[in-house]
């Protein structure tokens, strides 16, 4: 199950991709660059969320093993 960081990261990636495409179509370098920055930030946020989820799962697994 995705956490909030992963979802926000995916949304930012999609938003960035749209901005990049519109920027390219309009020949608007600023909008294209803004889209690229949003997309990259989304990748980072999603990666952070995945890491956070993995740590949480590992802690839960450890707790389950210790509880037995």
C-alpha positions in Angstrom: 0.0 0.0 0.0 1.4 3.4 -1.0 1.9 6.1 1.7 1.2 9.8 1.3 4.7 10.6 0.1 4.6 8.0 -2.7 1.2 9.3 -3.8 2.3 13.0 -3.8 5.5 12.0 -5.6 3.4 10.3 -8.4 1.1 13.3 -8.6 4.2 15.7 -8.9 5.7 13.5 -11.6 2.5 13.5 -13.6 2.1 17.3 -13.2 5.7 17.8 -14.2 5.4 15.7 -17.3 2.3 17.7 -18.4 4.1 21.0 -17.8 7.1 19.7 -19.8 5.0 18.6 -22.7 3.1 21.9 -22.8 6.3 23.9 -22.4 7.8 22.0 -25.4 4.6 22.5 -27.5 4.5 26.2 -26.7 8.3 26.6 -27.0 8.2 27.9 -23.4 11.6 27.0 -21.9 10.6 28.3 -18.4 7.5 26.1 -18.3 9.5 23.1 -19.6 12.1 23.6 -16.9 9.5 24.0 -14.2 7.9 20.7 -15.3 11.2 19.0 -15.3 11.9 20.3 -11.7 8.4 19.1 -10.6 9.0 15.7 -12.2 12.4 15.3 -10.5 11.1 16.4 -7.1 8.3 13.9 -7.5 10.8 11.1 -8.2 12.7 12.1 -5.0 9.5 12.3 -2.9 8.3 8.9 -4.2 11.7 7.4 -3.4 11.6 8.8 0.1 8.1 7.3 0.5 9.2 3.9 -0.7 12.1 4.0 1.7 9.8 5.0 4.6 7.4 2.2 3.7 10.2 -0.4 3.5 11.5 0.6 7.0 8.0 0.5 8.4 7.5 -3.0 6.9 10.8 -4.2 8.3 10.0 -2.9 11.8 6.6 -4.6 11.6 8.2 -7.9 10.5 10.7 -7.6 13.4 7.9 -7.0 15.8 6.0 -10.0 14.5 9.0 -12.2 14.9 9.7 -11.0 18.4 6.1 -11.4 19.4 6.2 -15.2 18.6 
